[in-house]
Amino acid sequence: MRKGFIYCLLLSGERAGSLLSFEELQAWTPEQGLLWVHLNYEETHAREWLYGQTLPRLEIDALLTRDTRPRAIVTEQGMLLALRGVNLNPDADPEDMVALRLLASETRIISTSRRSLHSVKELADKIMLRQGPKTTGEFILEICDRLTLRKTEFIAKLDDKMDELEELLVSGGKQDLRSDIAELRRQTVALRRYLAPQREAFAAMQTDEDTLLNHHEQMRLREIRDRLVRAIEDLEAIRDRANVTQEELLSRQSEELNQRLYFLSLVTAVFLPLGFLTGLLGVNIGGIPGANTDWAFAAFCGLLILLVAVQLLLFYRKRWL
């Protein structure tokens, strides 16, 4: 198979589950069964093949565009879908979601992406075992279900992380909570950006009369959409908890700072009169009391200690200590 062609599979027919060579792909006819072609749209061969198909230019551009927003549109060729999946590739941020574009009809499904998706790989493996979907509607449901499952699993991990951060805040066992909470909030914002439009895309597929899904498949899609809605609600709850936790953390840090400043203010108040007296008696002019008396220094130190004791007693009575 040429570079850029990730999967060329027959979903139905006598050769269901078979991988097609490029020559077999070129000779494919709808009578052979439902065809699924998955492409890396950045590869030249894949783009040339797409431009060689009898597809409207607008739909080809939609399959090749780099930046997409989740949506579902009914077209003359069938249905155009733009979906997002959690990025589980090595050294990647899961919230950096991978775009998947599909152009589906009754006889052929063309999908494109730049980065690999575990959901797509799992579905391809299932098809090659002859356990995959046989119709376009089943294929759409399967890919939507797997993408949603990955999202709910990742959001569950975020929820566990949020529980851990809340426990650390209560126990005070970690000092860099602020950066961890900020990172969690960033992840929730990035996920929320694509989950809400994907929910609307599922709703459009569910309600459109010209969709490729039959009544039973629309009911299954409703369940998938409900799971996605619950995941979005959980994500929003995590975001709100992160906001509350961050506010509590800032409040505690502010309280600790105020306590330190309060202590320093008390120390300053205690030593202020002492500094005044020692400064006054330290001037080099005549007439300083006790300058020629041996016990004057001891008496002066006793006076200072008495003054500190009186101040502390006064602070205690006024409940400043």
C-alpha angles and dihedrals in degrees: 000000000000122000113276095032103106099171133008106177138163111224097189141015130061093313096045110160094023123135111229125217119228090259091051089048091054090050095045119128128186090249090070092064142268110325128211119193118184116191141186097229094204093066117094096224092053093050092047091051092050093050088051093059124094093251131129112262091237092060092046090052089050090054092049102040116116101212116050137169118212110264144139122222129178110225137176089264093052121267134348116208132185113190137168130223134190112268107238096164117128115279091006130125109245091218089058088090123209118234119229121189123194133187106191132185135161092271107027141031121197118188130178137190138157099217129040122264123206090213091058093047092049091050092049091050090050092050092050088054088055090243097106134099119300100197136046092249092052090048092052091048092048095051093044091049094050094046090050092047091055090050094050091049092052093046089051088056090051089051091053089049090051090052089052093050092049091051091049090051091053094046095039090222099140132051102197097059091123094067092043092052091046090052091050091051090050091053093050092050092050092050094044089055092069105024096067095052090046089055089054090048090055089049091052092052090048097052103033112107094209094054122127090237122097122219095271092048091049089055090052090048089053089058091049090049091049089054090051091049090052089049090052090049090051089049091052090048090052090050092051092047090050090052092050092046092050091049090050090049092050090047091053092047090049091048092050090049091049091051091052092048090047091053092048090049091054091049089050091049091051095049097039097083090038091055090047093054095044091047092048094051093043097067115115099235132108124266099052106154114246095011090136098035121099097211095045095095093052090047091050092051089049089052091052092050090049090050091052090049092051091049093050090049090051092049090050094051091050089048094240089130 
